Amino acid sequence: MGPFRRGALQVRTASKAYPIHLGEEPAADVFRGILERFANRKIAVITDSHLAGAYQDALHGAFADAGREMDLLILPAGERSKTRGVKEKIEDALLERKYDRGCLLIALGGGVVGDLVGFTAATYLRGVSFVQVPTSLLAMVDSSVGGKTGVDTPFGKNLVGAFWQPEAVYLSIDFLKTLPPAEFLQGFGEILKYGFIMSPSLDRRLAKDREAILGGDPAALLPVIRESLAIKRDVVGKDERETGGLRRTLNFGHTAGHAIELLSRYRLSHGLCVSIGMAIEADVSVRMGLLAPAARDTIKERLRSYGLPVSVPRAMGFPALYSAMLSDKKSGADGVKLTLLDRLGHCAKGPAKDYAIPVPQKILAEAFAGARK
């Protein structure tokens, strides 16, 4: 676990400080490191049906070597498991097995598993510890860090949840070996976002080293992941609960993206929907007189170069999309609010001096029309 310790980033929020361990260790070594760090804890590992087969041997081997017992709870894979009903089943399984407040939950999986387990940890016995072990690129650079947990409802994504920080994040790019190519690509929706909102240097690196990064070369991929995590760490450290406005910069592409995701009934993945959302919200930034058209075109070209979509499916009508956007947590009585850009690498502030800018329905309709396939 030495390389993990040397590679740790420290997250410091108002409620908790914790490390992000970043490396290339095999899965079994990741699990051994967690057991070493959290001795004498009753542990439940929660994962999904796709990942259980891939990591059961490594899990059981690590626990057996440490002389520790483990409960393995397996959820159906996919976004449709991210519900209050599935959370209830996890809670009942923990109660049946008499897990007390000294226990530790391990979230082994992508964003669905991480959000579900984090929300369960936040409410089970009024709060227990959990560790994030993200296995998808998307979860590594986004949902595993920052403490946002929750479930989806028929009215929208992540509308029921809690802020609950993990004890640690264990991130190894070795987990990416089991990731299908399409799921690997969608992680770049969030990585590219960090360049668009805050880091021109990251955007330049993503353009310059694209082939090596997409090829999974650790020498190219690890620095990109690390810089993405450092950006999120700094934002979350300053605005843990999205009250100071800064954390809203991370929402670029998400209001439109979540609406598309909801209307697709989650058949379109989060990363792809955020990519489309960023293309739309970049265009809105232009139509609001904030962003130069050339910067919008650069954003769309960068997304395309990473194999990501920039067009809205034709089957989705604007009235339904607008209604879904109104249900977003960031919108309000004065309509849809978006995170917009005023230049590449920088978010614009609105009338309230924050990063949630009210957008007229007419401009949204024009941007959606321009994004049709």
N, C-alpha and C positions, 0 to 999 in steps of 0.2 A: 504493500500500500504506500510505499515511499513516493512513487511518482504522483500519486493522488495528492499527498500532502503538499508536495512542492508546487503543484498546479492549482492549489485552492484559491478561489476568489472569496472574499468575505462580504456578505450582505449584512448591512446594519440598518434596521428599521426601528421605529419607535417601540414596537412590541417585542422584537426579538432580533438577535444577531445569529447568523448561521453560515457555514461554509458551503461553497459549491466546489466539489472535487471533480476536476476535469483531467481525463487521461485516456489511455488506450487499453486499459487492463481487460483481460477476459472476464466474462460474467461471473465465473466462480470466485475470482479474486475480489470483485466488487462485493459480493455477498459476504465473503470472509471479512472484508474491511468493516462492513456494517456490524457484523457480529462482534468483532473486536471492540468497536466503538461503543456499542450498546449491550454491554454484558449484563446478565441477570435480568433481562426483560423478557416477558412473554410476548412472542412475536407472531403476528398474522401477516402473511404475504398475500396481497390481493392483486390479481392479474386477470387477463382475459383469455378466452378459449383459443385464440390464435397463438398467444405467447406461452401458454402453459406447457405445451409440448416441447417448445424450443428450450425452455430453461428449467424444467423440472429436475433433470439430472444434476445440473450445476447447483441448484438450490438445495436439493437433498444431500448432495455431497458436502457442501459447505457446512450445513447444519450438523450433519453426522460427524464431520471432522472436529467440530467445536463441541460435540456432546450436547447439542441443543435440540429442543423440540420446536416444531413449526406447524401452524395451520395454514394450508394453502386454499384460499377461496378463489374460485374461478367464475368470472362473469361472462355473459355472452359478449362477443366482440362487436364493436361498432357504436356510433353515436346514439343509436336508439336505446342503448343501455343507460344513458346518462339521464336518469329519471329519479323522481322521489320514490317510486316503487322499488327500484333496484337498490337504492340507498337503504330502504327499510329492510330489505333482505340481508344486506351486509350487517346491519345493526342487530338483527335477530340472531344471526349466526354468531356474532361476538358475544351477545348476551347468553346464548345457549352454552357457549364454551367458557363462560365465566371470566371474560376479559375485564380486568379492573383498570383503575386510572393510571397505573404504572406500566401499562402495556405500550407496545410500539406497533404501528401499522406501517407496512412497506407497500408503497404504490409502485408496482412494476408494470409499466406500460406507457402508452401515449397519453394524450391530453384527456381523453375520456376517463381512463382509470385514475389519472392524477387528480382531476377535478372531483370525481366521486369520492375517492379515498380521503382527500383533503377535507371535503365537506363533512364526511362521516366523522373524521377525527375532531372537527370543530364542535360537533354536537354530541357525540357519544360520551355519556357520563359528564356532560358539560365541558368536554375538551380533553383529548389525549394526544400523545406525540405521534408524529408520522414522518416518514422519510420518502423523498421522491427519488425514484430510479427511472428516469425517462428512457424509453427505448426507441422513440422516433425523433428525427431531427427537429420536427415542429415542436414537440414537447420540450426538447432539450433547450431550445433558444427562447421559448415563450412561457408555456403554462407551468413548467416545473418551478419557476422562480417568481416570487412576488406575492404569494399567499392568496391569490384570488381562487376561490373554490366555488363549486355550485353545480346545479343541474339545469337541464332544459325543461321547458313547459310547452304546452300547445300554443302559447302566446309569444314565445320567443326563447332565444338562447340565454342561459345563465341568469335567469330572472329570479331564481331562488338560490341563495348561497351565503357565504361568509368569508371574511378575511381571516385566514388562519395560516400562519407561516410554518413551514416544515422545520424539523430539527437540522436537516442537512439535505443537500442534493448530491447524488452520486451519478456522475455523467461520464460514460465511456463510449467512445465512437465504435468500440467493438460491437455494441448492440446494433449498430446500423447494418451489420452484415446480414441480418435476417429481415431487413426492411425491403419490401418490394420497390422497384425503381420509381413507380408513380408516387409512392408515399415519401420516398426520399426527396423527390423534386418539390413536393408541396411544402416542405420545410423552408424552402428558399423564399416563399411568400413573406414569412416573418423576417428572415435575415435581410432581404432586400429592403424591407420596410425600415429597418434601423438606419440604413444608409440614406434613405429618402428623407427621414424626419430629423436626423441628428448628426450624421457622420459622412461628409463628402469623401473622406479618406477611405472609409469602408466601401462606399459605392465605387470608388476608383479601383480598389483591390478586387472587388467582385467582377468588374469589367476586365481587368488585366489578367487575372488568374482563373477565368471562368472554366476553361477546359480541365485544369488540374483539380479545381474545387468540385466540379460535377463528376469527375472521375474518382472522387473519394480519397485523393492523396492526403494522408494525414498532415504532411508538411504545409499543405495549402488550406485544408478544411479546418484544422484545429484553431489556427489564429482567427479565422472568420467567426467560428463559434465563440471563442473567447471574447472577441471584441463585442459581439452581439450581447453576450451575457453581461459584460462590463457596463454597456449602455443601460440595459434593463436594471442592473443592480443600482446604478447611480440614480436613476429615475425613481425606483421604488424606495430607496433610502431617503429621498427628499419628500416623497408624497405617497406614503404607504397606502392610504385609503382613498386616494383620488379626490382629496379635498382641496389641495392647493393648486390644482389645475395641471401641474406638470405631467402627471401620469396619463392625462388625457392625450398627450402626444402619441402614446402607444396605440391609440385607437384609430390611427390613420388607416383607412380602408375597411374598418370593421363594421361601421354602421350599415353601409351599403352591402358589405360582404355577408354580415349576419342575416340580413333580409333575404338575400339570394339563397343562402344556406337553408333558411327556414322554409322558403317556398319550394325548394327542391326536395323537401322532406328528408333532408340530410343525405340525399343520394350524391350530392356534390360535396366534396370534402372541404374542411375549413380553410386549408391553405389555398386551394384553388379559388374559393369564394372571396377570400381576402385579396388575392391578386386582382380579380375583377373589380372588387371594391376600391382598390387603390387607383386603378385606371380611371374609374368613374370619379372618384373624389379629387384626383389630380385635374381632371377636366372641369369639375365644379370650381376648383381653385382658379383656373384660367377664366371661366365665365364670371366669377366674382371680382375679376380685376386684380387678383393677388399674385398670380404665378404667370411667368412668361410661357407662351405656347411651346417654345423650344424645350423647356424643362419638362413639361407634360409629355412631349414626344420622346424625350430621353427615358422617362420612367416607363412608358409603354414598351419601348424597344428593349430596355433592360429586362423587363418581365418576360417578354417573348424569348429573349436569348436564353433564359433559364427554363424554357419549355412551359411557361405559365400562361393561362388565358387572360384576355383583356376584354372579352365581349360577354354581354348578358345573353343567356339562352332566350331565343325568340318566343318560347312558350310563356315566358313570364311577362305579364302586363304591368305597366307602370302603376295603376291604381293599387294593385295588391302589394307591389314592392313598396310604395309610399306608405301604405298602412302598416306594413311590417317595420319600416324604419321609424315610424312614430312610436312603436312599442319599445324601441331601444331605450336602455336606461339613461342614455345621455341626452335624449330628446326631452321636450317639455311642452308647456302650454303654448309657447311661442313657435312650435313646430319642430322640424327636424334640425338637429345640430350636428355639425361635422367637424372633425379635425382636418384643417386645410393647410396647404403649404404656401409660403410667399417666396421661397426659392428652394432649390434642391439642397437638402440637408438642413432645412429650417422650417418650423411650423409657424403659422400666422396666429396672432392673438386677435380676439374678437372685441366687440363693444364692452364686454364685461372684463376685459383684460385677461381672459383665460383662453383655453384652446378648444372651446366648444362653440362654434360659430353658427348662428341661425342662418339657414339657407332657404330662400323663397322656393315654393313648390314649382314655379315655372322654370327656374334654373335647373332644378333636379330633373324635371321632365325632359328638358333639352339634353342634359348630360346622358340620361338613360337612353334616349332616342339615338344619340350618337354612338352609343356602345352596343347597339343591336348587332347580332351576327348577320 
